[in-house]
Amino acid sequence: MEHLQQFDAGALLRLLHLADSALPIGWAAHSWGLETLVWDGSLEVAQLETFLTQYFQEMGHAEGLCCRLGYRLAAEPDDVEFAARWLALNAQVGALKIARENRVASAMLGRRLTTLLYEMEGKPRIQQALQVSKAHKGDIHYSVAFGLCGGVLALGENAAVLAYLQQSLFGLVSACQRLLPLGQQQASRIVWRLKATLITVAQQSEGLPLNIDDVALFTPLLDVGSMRHPTLPTRLFIS
């Protein structure tokens, strides 16, 4: 009974809401370069689970770290320090995203998520983040925004990182269902089996020093795919 009393049902429901693929921020309009890989034959259903595993071991580690840093920013008591760190973190995340399409997509989703939460909750810290970014013409990247929203709502740091990673996985698999002959049951099995990978990735981002300067990404196939995406003869996705 004591365990049930300590359970924060409100935090869980808010977290599920933020990580819901139906959240109206436009996630479903992006394939993050996957459309190009499918178009040129570099990605097929048989390769998908291995591809996604490697994707989250590389990209997921960096994004999980950025989400964690965003979460911790919510606890910064000094407004001036928050503003400086917020702008710097988002600029660093943008620098990690080599492909313009993915960089723009991340900034678009991050701003929409932050704006939506402010409209729903009216939190002063979220308002400040929006105002600072607007004043300095800075981007708000999705991983950082998700972390900040989780921190402002006190949803739990590890829970927020895991929810962010799983929401990203759902989005990628959903894109693949529209690009590949991937059925719902097979897609669900892939997502289910990858949960262990997401947990490992989240734990790794927790155990290392939280310094984005130490993050290095090597995803040439996706980067080139994203850069080539605007040249495809037909496109289903924005990125």
Buried (B, 14 or more C-beta within 10 A) or exposed (E): EEEEEEEEEEBBEBBEEBBEEEBEBEBBBBBBBBBBBBBEEBBEBEEBBEBBBBBBEBBBBBBBBBBBBBBBBBEBEEEEEBBEBBBEBBEBBBEBBBBEBBBBBBBBBBBBBBBBBBEEEEBEBBEBBBEBBEEEEBBBBBBBBBBBBBBBBBBBBBBBBBBBBBBBBBBBBBBBBBBBEBEEEBBEEBBEEBEEBBBBBBBBBBEEEEEBEEBEBEBEBBBBBBBBBEEBEEBEBBB
